[in-house]
Amino acid sequence: MKSINFEEATIKIAEHQEEFNTVFAQRNEREGSVNICFELTLEELRKIQETGKIWYKQITYNNNMRPMRISPFKHEIVYGSNTN
């Protein structure tokens, strides 16, 4: 899985850090969010199709969890719309 660039992306996270892959993101200051798009490998897609599951990890440094959302629909993430 890797972050891919998308039209609305406004920032690059870890762009010049050799130990990390660059993450393309859209900073939404109105909402206080950062939106990222990931492209999955064929192996990852097959595993998701097989199990119907996806795993998520968020480093919290022992602080409270923040709300999160995962969706295959761009409009739900980038534009905040729940409609097609």
C-alpha positions in Angstrom: 0.0 0.0 0.0 1.3 3.4 -0.8 0.2 7.0 -0.7 -0.7 8.4 -4.2 -0.8 12.0 -5.3 -4.3 13.3 -6.1 -5.7 16.6 -7.5 -6.7 18.0 -4.2 -3.4 17.2 -2.4 -1.9 20.3 -0.8 1.0 19.0 1.2 3.7 16.3 1.1 4.5 14.6 4.4 8.0 13.1 5.0 9.0 14.2 1.5 12.7 14.4 2.2 13.0 11.6 4.8 14.7 8.7 3.3 13.4 6.2 5.9 9.8 7.0 5.0 7.7 7.1 1.8 6.3 10.5 0.9 2.7 10.8 1.8 0.5 13.1 -0.3 -2.3 14.8 1.6 -5.0 17.4 1.6 -5.0 19.6 4.6 -8.6 20.7 5.4 -8.2 23.5 7.9 -12.0 24.2 8.1 -12.6 20.6 9.3 -9.2 20.2 11.1 -8.4 17.0 9.1 -5.8 15.6 6.8 -7.0 13.4 3.9 -4.8 10.8 2.2 -5.4 8.4 -0.6 -3.7 5.0 -0.7 -3.3 2.6 -3.6 -3.4 -1.1 -2.8 -1.3 -3.8 -4.4 -3.0 -6.8 -6.1 -2.0 -9.0 -3.1 -3.7 -6.5 -0.7 -6.8 -6.4 -2.8 -7.0 -10.2 -2.9 -6.6 -10.4 0.9 -9.4 -7.9 1.5 -11.6 -9.7 -1.0 -10.9 -13.0 0.8 -11.4 -11.8 4.4 -13.5 -8.6 4.0 -11.2 -7.0 6.6 -8.7 -4.1 6.7 -6.5 -3.3 9.6 -5.7 0.2 10.9 -3.1 1.4 13.3 -2.9 4.9 14.8 0.0 5.9 17.1 -1.6 7.9 20.0 1.4 8.3 22.3 -1.0 7.1 25.0 -3.4 10.1 24.4 -7.0 9.9 23.4 -8.0 8.5 20.0 -9.2 11.0 17.4 -12.1 10.3 15.1 -11.1 8.6 11.9 -12.8 7.5 8.7 -11.8 5.0 6.1 -13.8 4.8 2.8 -13.3 3.7 -0.8 -15.4 6.7 -1.9 -13.3 9.9 -2.5 -16.3 12.2 -2.1 -16.9 11.0 1.5 -13.3 11.9 2.5 -12.2 14.9 0.3 -15.6 16.7 0.1 -17.3 15.4 3.3 -20.3 14.2 1.4 -22.2 11.0 2.2 -24.0 11.0 -1.2 -22.7 9.7 -4.5 
